[in-house]
Amino acid sequence: MNLVLADRMSRLGTETAFQVGMKIASLEAQGKKIVKLHIGQPDFPTPENVKQAAVNAINANKTGYTTSNGTLAIRNAVADYVLKTRGVPVDPEEVIVMPGGKPVMFAAAFTLLDSSTEAIVPDPSYPIYESASKVMGAVVKPLPILEEKGFSFDHEVFKHLVSNKTKLVFVNTPANPTGGVLSKEDLKLVRDLAVEKNFWVLSDEIYSRIVYDGKHESILNMDGMKERTILLDGWSKTYSMTGWRLGYGVMPKELASHFATAAINMYSCVTNFCQDGGIEALTGPQDDVDKMVKTFKERRDFIVKGLNEIEGVSCIMPKGAFYAFPNVKKICAKSGKNSKQLESYLLENGLACLAGSAFGSFGEGYLRFSYAASKEDIAAGLEIMRSAFEKL
Protein backbone atom coordinates (compact mmCIF):
# COMPACT_ATOMS: atom_id res chain seq x y z
CA MET A 1 0.00 0.00 0.00
CA ASN A 2 1.24 3.47 -0.87
CA LEU A 3 1.53 5.40 2.40
CA VAL A 4 0.15 8.92 2.03
CA LEU A 5 0.28 10.91 5.25
CA ALA A 6 -1.88 13.84 6.27
CA ASP A 7 -0.34 17.23 5.48
CA ARG A 8 -0.12 18.03 9.20
CA MET A 9 2.58 15.38 9.65
CA SER A 10 5.00 17.57 7.70
CA ARG A 11 4.57 20.20 10.43
CA LEU A 12 5.17 17.83 13.32
CA GLY A 13 8.57 18.13 14.95
CA THR A 14 10.39 15.82 17.34
CA GLU A 15 12.57 15.76 20.46
CA THR A 16 16.18 15.06 19.59
CA ALA A 17 17.08 13.59 22.98
CA PHE A 18 15.05 10.48 22.16
CA GLN A 19 16.53 10.22 18.67
CA VAL A 20 20.03 10.38 20.14
CA GLY A 21 18.93 7.77 22.68
CA MET A 22 18.20 5.34 19.83
CA LYS A 23 21.66 5.97 18.35
CA ILE A 24 23.21 5.32 21.77
CA ALA A 25 21.34 2.03 22.06
CA SER A 26 22.71 0.97 18.65
CA LEU A 27 26.28 1.92 19.57
CA GLU A 28 26.07 0.16 22.93
CA ALA A 29 24.79 -2.97 21.16
CA GLN A 30 28.09 -2.88 19.24
CA GLY A 31 29.97 -2.84 22.55
CA LYS A 32 30.83 0.88 22.59
CA LYS A 33 30.78 2.83 25.85
CA ILE A 34 28.89 6.13 25.76
CA VAL A 35 28.91 8.86 28.41
CA LYS A 36 25.32 10.09 28.48
CA LEU A 37 24.86 13.80 29.08
CA HIS A 38 22.09 14.21 26.51
CA ILE A 39 18.79 13.71 28.32
CA GLY A 40 17.00 15.73 30.99
CA GLN A 41 16.30 12.94 33.42
CA PRO A 42 17.38 13.07 37.08
CA ASP A 43 19.68 10.18 37.94
CA PHE A 44 18.09 9.85 41.39
CA PRO A 45 15.48 7.23 42.25
CA THR A 46 11.89 8.26 42.89
CA PRO A 47 11.58 8.86 46.68
CA GLU A 48 10.68 5.70 48.62
CA ASN A 49 7.55 7.20 50.18
CA VAL A 50 6.21 8.05 46.72
CA LYS A 51 6.85 4.56 45.37
CA GLN A 52 5.22 3.02 48.43
CA ALA A 53 2.11 5.17 48.00
CA ALA A 54 1.68 3.83 44.47
CA VAL A 55 2.27 0.24 45.62
CA ASN A 56 -0.34 0.72 48.34
CA ALA A 57 -2.75 2.04 45.73
CA ILE A 58 -2.22 -1.02 43.53
CA ASN A 59 -2.80 -3.29 46.52
CA ALA A 60 -5.99 -1.36 47.19
CA ASN A 61 -7.06 -2.19 43.62
CA LYS A 62 -6.80 1.37 42.33
CA THR A 63 -6.23 0.03 38.83
CA GLY A 64 -9.34 1.19 36.97
CA TYR A 65 -10.36 4.35 35.19
CA THR A 66 -10.50 7.71 36.94
CA THR A 67 -12.06 10.96 35.77
CA SER A 68 -10.38 12.44 32.71
CA ASN A 69 -9.12 15.51 34.61
CA GLY A 70 -7.61 13.47 37.47
CA THR A 71 -9.00 12.33 40.80
CA LEU A 72 -10.40 14.98 43.08
CA ALA A 73 -7.75 14.02 45.65
CA ILE A 74 -4.82 14.78 43.35
CA ARG A 75 -6.42 17.96 42.03
CA ASN A 76 -6.89 19.14 45.62
CA ALA A 77 -3.24 18.33 46.30
CA VAL A 78 -2.15 20.33 43.25
CA ALA A 79 -4.36 23.26 44.24
CA ASP A 80 -2.83 23.32 47.74
CA TYR A 81 0.67 23.03 46.28
CA VAL A 82 0.15 25.93 43.85
CA LEU A 83 -1.18 28.09 46.69
CA LYS A 84 1.87 27.23 48.77
CA THR A 85 4.45 27.74 46.00
CA ARG A 86 2.88 30.58 43.97
CA GLY A 87 0.58 32.23 46.49
CA VAL A 88 -2.41 31.85 44.16
CA PRO A 89 -5.69 30.27 45.34
CA VAL A 90 -6.77 27.53 42.92
CA ASP A 91 -10.04 25.63 42.69
CA PRO A 92 -9.61 21.90 41.94
CA GLU A 93 -11.88 22.43 38.92
CA GLU A 94 -9.12 24.66 37.54
CA VAL A 95 -6.65 21.75 37.60
CA ILE A 96 -6.23 18.96 35.07
CA VAL A 97 -3.75 16.13 35.60
CA MET A 98 -2.28 14.71 32.40
CA PRO A 99 0.33 12.07 31.46
CA GLY A 100 3.30 14.45 31.56
CA GLY A 101 3.88 18.02 30.45
CA LYS A 102 3.67 17.47 26.69
CA PRO A 103 -0.09 16.76 26.72
CA VAL A 104 -0.58 20.14 28.44
CA MET A 105 1.34 21.80 25.61
CA PHE A 106 -0.61 19.92 22.95
CA ALA A 107 -3.96 20.54 24.63
CA ALA A 108 -3.18 24.27 24.82
CA ALA A 109 -2.36 24.36 21.11
CA PHE A 110 -5.31 22.11 20.25
CA THR A 111 -7.86 24.25 22.10
CA LEU A 112 -6.51 27.72 21.27
CA LEU A 113 -4.61 27.72 17.97
CA ASP A 114 -5.55 27.45 14.31
CA SER A 115 -4.43 28.93 10.99
CA SER A 116 -5.82 32.37 11.88
CA THR A 117 -3.60 32.72 14.96
CA GLU A 118 0.03 33.30 15.92
CA ALA A 119 2.12 31.78 18.69
CA ILE A 120 5.31 33.27 20.11
CA VAL A 121 7.87 30.64 21.07
CA PRO A 122 11.25 31.20 22.77
CA ASP A 123 14.22 30.21 20.60
CA PRO A 124 16.11 28.16 21.69
CA SER A 125 13.53 26.31 23.78
CA TYR A 126 11.81 22.98 24.26
CA PRO A 127 10.99 21.89 20.69
CA ILE A 128 7.45 20.69 21.41
CA TYR A 129 6.22 24.28 21.84
CA GLU A 130 6.88 24.94 18.17
CA SER A 131 5.82 21.48 17.02
CA ALA A 132 2.44 21.60 18.79
CA SER A 133 1.75 25.10 17.49
CA LYS A 134 2.67 24.36 13.89
CA VAL A 135 0.69 21.12 13.68
CA MET A 136 -2.43 23.12 14.61
CA GLY A 137 -1.73 25.46 11.71
CA ALA A 138 -0.64 28.52 13.69
CA VAL A 139 2.08 30.89 12.53
CA VAL A 140 5.03 30.51 14.90
CA LYS A 141 7.14 33.57 15.69
CA PRO A 142 10.49 32.78 17.36
CA LEU A 143 11.57 35.01 20.25
CA PRO A 144 15.38 35.02 20.39
CA ILE A 145 16.79 33.93 23.75
CA LEU A 146 20.17 35.59 23.95
CA GLU A 147 23.35 34.73 25.81
CA GLU A 148 24.21 38.42 26.14
CA LYS A 149 20.89 38.89 27.98
CA GLY A 150 21.75 36.07 30.41
CA PHE A 151 19.59 33.78 28.26
CA SER A 152 16.59 36.08 28.48
CA PHE A 153 15.04 38.12 25.66
CA ASP A 154 15.16 41.65 24.29
CA HIS A 155 12.05 43.52 25.42
CA GLU A 156 11.79 45.61 22.27
CA VAL A 157 11.98 42.51 20.08
CA PHE A 158 9.15 40.90 22.08
CA LYS A 159 6.98 44.01 21.73
CA HIS A 160 7.57 43.93 17.96
CA LEU A 161 6.56 40.27 17.70
CA VAL A 162 3.20 40.73 19.43
CA SER A 163 0.35 41.44 17.04
CA ASN A 164 -3.44 41.37 17.01
CA LYS A 165 -3.18 37.75 15.86
CA THR A 166 -1.09 36.66 18.86
CA LYS A 167 -3.12 34.01 20.68
CA LEU A 168 -0.56 32.10 22.75
CA VAL A 169 2.86 32.96 24.16
CA PHE A 170 5.09 30.25 25.62
CA VAL A 171 7.19 31.15 28.66
CA ASN A 172 9.70 28.76 30.23
CA THR A 173 11.53 29.64 33.44
CA PRO A 174 13.85 28.07 34.54
CA ALA A 175 14.51 27.14 30.96
CA ASN A 176 15.45 24.15 28.88
CA PRO A 177 18.00 24.14 27.20
CA THR A 178 19.79 27.21 28.55
CA GLY A 179 19.27 27.05 32.32
CA GLY A 180 18.21 30.70 32.08
CA VAL A 181 15.77 32.28 34.52
CA LEU A 182 13.46 35.13 33.52
CA SER A 183 13.43 38.16 35.80
CA LYS A 184 10.35 39.70 37.34
CA GLU A 185 10.77 42.58 34.88
CA ASP A 186 10.72 40.15 31.93
CA LEU A 187 7.52 38.55 33.21
CA LYS A 188 5.92 41.94 33.89
CA LEU A 189 6.41 42.90 30.26
CA VAL A 190 4.72 39.68 29.14
CA ARG A 191 1.92 40.37 31.63
CA ASP A 192 1.41 43.94 30.44
CA LEU A 193 1.14 42.92 26.80
CA ALA A 194 -1.04 39.90 27.59
CA VAL A 195 -3.55 42.15 29.33
CA GLU A 196 -3.35 44.79 26.60
CA LYS A 197 -3.54 42.41 23.63
CA ASN A 198 -5.65 39.72 25.30
CA PHE A 199 -3.49 36.66 24.58
CA TRP A 200 -2.89 33.50 26.59
CA VAL A 201 0.40 32.58 28.25
CA LEU A 202 1.52 28.99 28.71
CA SER A 203 3.99 29.20 31.58
CA ASP A 204 6.12 26.07 31.64
CA GLU A 205 7.45 25.88 35.20
CA ILE A 206 8.47 22.23 35.28
CA TYR A 207 11.86 23.25 36.76
CA SER A 208 10.39 25.66 39.31
CA ARG A 209 11.94 23.84 42.28
CA ILE A 210 15.39 23.72 40.68
CA VAL A 211 16.51 27.33 41.17
CA TYR A 212 19.97 27.94 42.61
CA ASP A 213 19.92 31.61 43.61
CA GLY A 214 16.90 33.59 44.77
CA LYS A 215 13.37 32.30 44.38
CA HIS A 216 11.22 31.15 41.49
CA GLU A 217 9.05 33.86 39.92
CA SER A 218 5.73 32.81 38.40
CA ILE A 219 3.67 34.93 36.03
CA LEU A 220 0.57 33.24 37.46
CA ASN A 221 0.58 35.43 40.57
CA MET A 222 0.83 38.72 38.69
CA ASP A 223 -2.23 40.96 38.48
CA GLY A 224 -4.56 40.02 35.65
CA MET A 225 -2.79 36.76 34.80
CA LYS A 226 -4.73 34.01 36.55
CA GLU A 227 -7.52 34.38 34.00
CA ARG A 228 -5.15 34.14 31.00
CA THR A 229 -2.41 31.76 32.13
CA ILE A 230 -1.98 28.02 31.64
CA LEU A 231 0.48 26.92 34.30
CA LEU A 232 2.38 23.77 33.37
CA ASP A 233 4.16 21.84 36.09
CA GLY A 234 4.53 18.24 37.16
CA TRP A 235 6.46 15.55 38.95
CA SER A 236 9.08 14.38 36.42
CA LYS A 237 11.98 16.68 37.27
CA THR A 238 11.32 17.67 40.88
CA TYR A 239 10.58 14.17 42.16
CA SER A 240 12.56 12.12 39.62
CA MET A 241 9.37 10.60 38.20
CA THR A 242 9.93 10.86 34.45
CA GLY A 243 8.60 7.38 33.69
CA TRP A 244 5.46 7.84 35.77
CA ARG A 245 4.10 10.19 33.08
CA LEU A 246 2.44 12.66 35.39
CA GLY A 247 2.03 16.40 34.86
CA TYR A 248 -0.65 19.02 35.36
CA GLY A 249 -2.10 22.23 34.04
CA VAL A 250 -3.76 25.01 36.02
CA MET A 251 -6.05 27.34 34.09
CA PRO A 252 -9.49 28.99 34.18
CA LYS A 253 -12.27 26.50 34.76
CA GLU A 254 -13.86 27.10 31.36
CA LEU A 255 -10.66 26.19 29.54
CA ALA A 256 -9.96 23.23 31.83
CA SER A 257 -13.24 21.64 30.75
CA HIS A 258 -12.06 21.73 27.12
CA PHE A 259 -8.72 20.21 28.12
CA ALA A 260 -10.71 17.41 29.76
CA THR A 261 -12.64 16.84 26.53
CA ALA A 262 -9.36 16.61 24.63
CA ALA A 263 -8.10 14.15 27.25
CA ILE A 264 -11.15 11.93 26.81
CA ASN A 265 -10.46 11.78 23.09
CA MET A 266 -6.72 11.10 23.46
CA TYR A 267 -6.08 8.86 26.47
CA SER A 268 -9.21 8.71 28.71
CA CYS A 269 -7.38 9.34 31.99
CA VAL A 270 -4.06 9.20 33.81
CA THR A 271 -3.05 5.91 35.42
CA ASN A 272 -5.00 5.55 38.64
CA PHE A 273 -2.33 4.37 41.09
CA CYS A 274 0.27 6.82 39.75
CA GLN A 275 -1.94 9.62 41.00
CA ASP A 276 -1.60 8.37 44.59
CA GLY A 277 2.15 8.57 44.14
CA GLY A 278 1.75 12.13 42.86
CA ILE A 279 -0.28 13.10 45.93
CA GLU A 280 2.38 11.71 48.25
CA ALA A 281 5.11 13.56 46.38
CA LEU A 282 3.40 16.92 46.81
CA THR A 283 2.22 16.45 50.38
CA GLY A 284 4.94 14.24 51.90
CA PRO A 285 8.52 15.03 53.04
CA GLN A 286 10.55 17.18 50.66
CA ASP A 287 14.00 16.16 51.94
CA ASP A 288 14.86 14.19 48.79
CA VAL A 289 14.11 17.21 46.60
CA ASP A 290 16.35 19.46 48.69
CA LYS A 291 19.22 16.94 48.56
CA MET A 292 18.84 16.52 44.80
CA VAL A 293 18.93 20.29 44.14
CA LYS A 294 21.99 20.66 46.37
CA THR A 295 23.75 17.94 44.35
CA PHE A 296 22.71 19.54 41.05
CA LYS A 297 24.23 22.85 42.19
CA GLU A 298 27.55 21.13 42.95
CA ARG A 299 27.49 19.45 39.54
CA ARG A 300 26.57 22.73 37.84
CA ASP A 301 29.62 24.45 39.29
CA PHE A 302 31.80 21.49 38.29
CA ILE A 303 30.65 21.23 34.66
CA VAL A 304 30.71 24.99 34.00
CA LYS A 305 34.26 25.25 35.35
CA GLY A 306 35.30 22.28 33.21
CA LEU A 307 33.67 23.61 30.06
CA ASN A 308 35.33 27.00 30.44
CA GLU A 309 38.71 25.29 30.71
CA ILE A 310 38.33 23.76 27.23
CA GLU A 311 39.93 25.93 24.55
CA GLY A 312 37.35 27.52 22.27
CA VAL A 313 34.44 26.86 24.65
CA SER A 314 32.71 29.34 26.95
CA CYS A 315 29.74 28.78 29.25
CA ILE A 316 27.81 31.18 31.46
CA MET A 317 26.49 29.92 34.79
CA PRO A 318 22.94 28.45 34.57
CA LYS A 319 20.56 29.88 37.18
CA GLY A 320 18.15 26.96 37.20
CA ALA A 321 17.18 23.55 35.76
CA PHE A 322 20.06 21.11 35.16
CA TYR A 323 21.49 22.08 31.78
CA ALA A 324 24.70 23.75 30.67
CA PHE A 325 24.55 25.49 27.30
CA PRO A 326 28.12 26.26 26.24
CA ASN A 327 29.00 28.51 23.34
CA VAL A 328 31.09 26.53 20.83
CA LYS A 329 31.06 29.02 17.96
CA LYS A 330 34.87 29.17 17.92
CA ILE A 331 34.99 25.39 17.58
CA CYS A 332 32.46 25.55 14.75
CA ALA A 333 34.55 28.17 12.94
CA LYS A 334 37.77 26.20 13.47
CA SER A 335 36.34 22.86 12.34
CA GLY A 336 33.82 23.95 9.72
CA LYS A 337 31.20 21.91 11.58
CA ASN A 338 27.84 23.19 12.76
CA SER A 339 26.46 22.24 16.17
CA LYS A 340 24.58 19.21 14.80
CA GLN A 341 27.77 17.91 13.24
CA LEU A 342 29.61 18.49 16.52
CA GLU A 343 26.90 16.49 18.29
CA SER A 344 27.51 13.58 15.91
CA TYR A 345 31.30 13.95 16.17
CA LEU A 346 31.23 13.83 19.97
CA LEU A 347 28.92 10.82 19.91
CA GLU A 348 31.38 9.00 17.65
CA ASN A 349 34.01 9.74 20.31
CA GLY A 350 31.83 8.40 23.12
CA LEU A 351 30.00 11.48 24.45
CA ALA A 352 26.26 12.03 24.02
CA CYS A 353 25.01 15.63 24.11
CA LEU A 354 22.59 17.65 22.02
CA ALA A 355 23.10 20.32 19.39
CA GLY A 356 21.79 23.73 20.36
CA SER A 357 20.08 23.90 16.98
CA ALA A 358 17.79 21.04 18.09
CA PHE A 359 16.06 23.70 20.19
CA GLY A 360 15.72 26.36 17.49
CA SER A 361 17.79 28.28 14.97
CA PHE A 362 19.13 30.67 17.63
CA GLY A 363 20.69 27.66 19.35
CA GLU A 364 23.17 27.22 16.50
CA GLY A 365 26.72 27.44 17.80
CA TYR A 366 25.84 25.93 21.18
CA LEU A 367 25.64 22.45 22.71
CA ARG A 368 23.40 21.27 25.52
CA PHE A 369 24.69 19.10 28.34
CA SER A 370 22.52 17.66 31.08
CA TYR A 371 24.28 17.53 34.44
CA ALA A 372 21.59 15.24 35.81
CA ALA A 373 24.40 12.69 35.79
CA SER A 374 27.13 11.64 38.20
CA LYS A 375 30.20 13.82 38.68
CA GLU A 376 32.26 10.88 37.42
CA ASP A 377 30.30 10.82 34.15
CA ILE A 378 30.56 14.59 33.83
CA ALA A 379 34.34 14.44 34.32
CA ALA A 380 34.63 11.65 31.75
CA GLY A 381 32.48 13.59 29.29
CA LEU A 382 34.57 16.73 29.69
CA GLU A 383 37.75 14.78 29.00
CA ILE A 384 36.24 13.22 25.86
CA MET A 385 35.16 16.66 24.69
CA ARG A 386 38.57 18.21 25.37
CA SER A 387 40.41 15.43 23.54
CA ALA A 388 37.97 15.37 20.61
CA PHE A 389 38.12 19.13 20.09
CA GLU A 390 41.93 19.10 20.19
CA LYS A 391 41.87 16.72 17.22
CA LEU A 392 39.71 19.00 15.06
N, C-alpha and C positions, 0 to 999 in steps of 0.2 A: 504494500500500500504506500502511495506517495504521501509523505507526511507534510501537511500544510498547516502551519501554526497561525494562530490569531495574531493580528498586527501588534497587539499590545505586548506580545512576548519580546519584540525587538526593543521595547522600552524598559524591560525589566533588567535591573542590574544584579549584582551579586556581592558577596562578602569574601574578600580575597583570603582572609585567614583560613577559611575552610578549604579553599582551593589549594593553598600551600600545605595544609594538613594532609591532603591526599597525596601530594608529591612526597612529603616526608614519609608517609606510610610505604610508598613504593621504594624509596631509597633504603629505608630500614629493612624492608623485605630482602634487599640485596646485601644486607649485612653492614650497611654504612651507619655510623653514629652521627646523630644530628643534635646540636644544642638548640633547644626550642625556646625562642624569645619572640614568637610571632603571634601568640593568641592571648586575648585578654581574659584569662581564667585564673583566679586565685589558686595557688598550689597548696592551700590549706584544706583540711577536711571540713565538711559541714559540722557545726557544733553538735556534740553528743546529745544535748537536750532536745535539739531540733529533730535529729534522726529518731530519737526515742518517741517523740510525740507522733511522728508519722507511723512508726511501728505500732504504737498503741491504737492509732486510728484504724489500721488494717485489722488488728486483732478484734476491734470493735465492729468489724464489718462495714467500715465506711469506704466501700468500694463501688458504689453505684453513682448514678448521675447526681449532680447538684444543680442549683439554678445557674443560668448562663452567665450571670454577673458575679458569681461567687457566693459562698455561703454568707448568711448574715453575720455569723461570728467573725469571719475573716474581714469582712467589710467594716465591721465595728472596730476591729483591731487596727486596720489601716487608718480609719478616721481618727482614732485616738493618737496614732503615731504621727500623723500629719499635723495635728494640733500641737503635739509636743515638740516636733522638729521645725515646723514652719510658723507656728502661732496662728494658724487659720482654722476656725471651726469648720468641720466637714460632716455632712449628713451621710450615713451609709448608702443612701440612694444616689449619692454623687460619686460613688466608687464602683469601679468594675475591675475584677481580678481576671487576668488573662494569662495564657501560657508563655510568659516572657514579655520583654519590652517591644519586640518587633510587631506583635499583633496590635499593640497600642498605636504604633506609628502607622501601620496599614489601615487600621480602623479610622484614624484621624483623616488620612488621605481619602479613604473610601467614602466617608460621610460628608466631607467638606469640599473636595476638589473635583473639578472637571475641566474641560477644554476652555472654558470661559474665565478661568482663574489663574492666579500666579502664586507660587510658593517661593519664599526666600530661604535658602539653605546655606549654612556655613560651609566654607571651603578652605582647607580640608575639614572633613567631618565624617561621621559614621555614614557609610554609603547607602544605607537603607532609606535615609531621609529622601535623597534624590530619587532612588529607585521607586519608592512607593508613590511619590508625587508624579513622576513621569508616567507610570503605568496607568494612572487615573486621567492622564491627558493634560495635566496642568503644565504651564510654562514655568520652568525652574530658573530662578535667578540666583547665581552663586554670590555669597557675601565673603569676600576675601578675609581669611583669618591670618594675621600677619605677625611674623616673629618680632619685628621692630615695635609692635604694639603689645609685646608680652603674650602673643597668641590671643589677642582680642581683635576687634575690628575698628575701622575708621568710621567715626560717627557720620561724617558728611557722605561717605559712600553709602552707608545704610539708608540715610534720608533720601538719597537719589534713587535707590532701588525700589523704595516703597511707592506704589501707585494705587489708583482706585480699583485695580484688579487684584491687589494683594489680598489673599484670603487666609493664608497660613504662613507663619514664620516659625522656623525651628531654632530653638535655643538649647545649647548643651553646655552645662557648667557644673562641675569640672568636666573637661572635654576629652573625648577620644577623637583624634589620635595625639593631640598636642600636650595634654596635661594642663592646658591653660584654664584659668578661672576668670570669669567675667566679673567686673567690679559692679558695685551698686550703681555707679553712674552709667555704665553700659546698659544695665537692666532698666534703669529709669528712662533712658532714651527709647528703648523698645516699648516700655509701658506708655509713654507719652504718645508715640505714633500709633500704637494699637488702639488707644482710646480715641484719638483723633480720626483715624482712618477705618476704625471698626473691623480689625482683622483678629484672627485667632493666633495664639501662641502655643506651640507644643514645647514645653519646657522639660527636656530630658535631664533628669537629675539622678540617674542611676548610680553615679559616683558621689552622691551628696555627703556620705559619711567618710569619704576618703579625701579629706582636705588637710593639708599639713600646717598651714599658718592661717590664723584667723578663723572665721566661721563661715559656713556655707550661706550664701545669699540666694533666696528664692524669689522669683518674680511673682509667685502666687500670692505673697502677702503684701504686695504693693497695691495702693488704692486703685480701684477700678479693674483689677486683674482677675479676681476670682471668677467673674462671670464670662471671661474670655480666654481662660487658660486651661490647657490640658496638661496636667502634671503627670509625667511618666517617672515611675520609680519601681523598685522591685527588690528581690532577694538575691539575685545571682552574684553580684559583686560584693555586697556588704557582708553576706552570710555564707559566701562560698557555696552557692546553691545553683550553679549554672545548669546542671542536668535535671534539676527539678522542674524547669520550665514554669516559672512563676513570676509574674510582674503585675503591675496595676496602673490604672489611670484614674485620676481625680478630675472631675469636670462638672459643669452644670448638669443638673438632673435631666433636663430635656435632651441634652446630647448623649448622656450616659445610656438612656433608653435605646438610642439608635445604635450605639456601640454593642449593646446587648443583642439587638436584632442581627447585627453583623456576626456576632459570636455564634448565635444559634445556627446561622447558615454555614459557618466555617468549621466549628469544632464542638459545638453543643455546650461544653463546659470544661472547666479546669479539673484535673484529677482530684478526686475527693480527698483522699488521705494526705496528699501534698499540702492541702490548704491548712490542715491541722499543724503541719510542720511550719508553715508560714506564720501562723498565729503565735506559736511558741517562739519563733525567731524575733518577732517584734515585741513581744511582751515579757520574754524571759531575760536571763542575765545577758549583759552585753560585753562581758570580759573578753570573749574570743575576738570580737570586733576590734576592741581597743588594742589587743596584742597584735592583731594582724596589721592594723594601720601603723603601729609603731615599727614593725618589721619592714613594711613597705617604705617608710621614710628612710630607714637605714639603707635599704637597697637603692632607693632613689639617689641618695648622696653618693653611694659607691659607683653606680653606673654612670652618672653624670660626670664625676671626676675622671673615670676611666675613658669615657668618650672624648672628653676634652684633651686628653693626653695623646690621642691618636692624631698624627699629622694630617691636616686637611679636613678635620672634623671639628665642629663646634656645637655645643648643646646648652641651651639655657635651662635653668632649673624649673621643672614642672611644679605647679602649685597644688595639684590634686590628681586624682585617678592613679594609675600605675603604669604610665607610658612615658618613655623618653623619645623625643622627636628631633634627633640631631640633624643639623645642616651639613650636607655632604656635597654641596655645589662645587667645591674645589676638587673633590674626587671625581665628580662627573666631568668637569672640564679637563682634568688630567688624563682620564681614561677614555673619554669619548662615549661613556656609557650613561644612559639615563637611570633614574632611580629604580625602575622596573628591572633593568638589566643588572644593576648592582644587587638587587634582591636575589636574582637567579644566580649570579656569580658567588655570592656569599653562601647560598644554599649548596652549591656545588662543592664549596670548601667546608661544609659541615655546620653552617649557622643559619637558622631560620629566623627571618625578620620580614617586615612588610615594606614595600615601596610607599613613600608618601603619596605618590600619584594614585594609589588605590583608594585614596580618600578625597580625591578631587584634583583638578588641574593645578591649584595653588600649592599642592603638596609635592609637586615636582622639585627634585633637589634635596629631598629629605628622606629619611628612613624612620620607621617606627619600631621601637623595641618595647616589649612588655617586660617589666621587672617583677611581674607576679611569678617569679621563678627563684630558685635558690641562689645564694650569693656565689656558690661554687659554679653553677651554670652560667651566671652572669660573667664571672671572671673568665671562664673558658670561652664564652662567646666574644668577649672583648679581645682576647688573645687571637682568636681566629680572624676577627675583623682586622686587627692591626697587621697580622702577617699577610692576609689576603690583599689589603690595600697597598702594602709595600711592594707587592709583586706587579701591580698595575703599571 
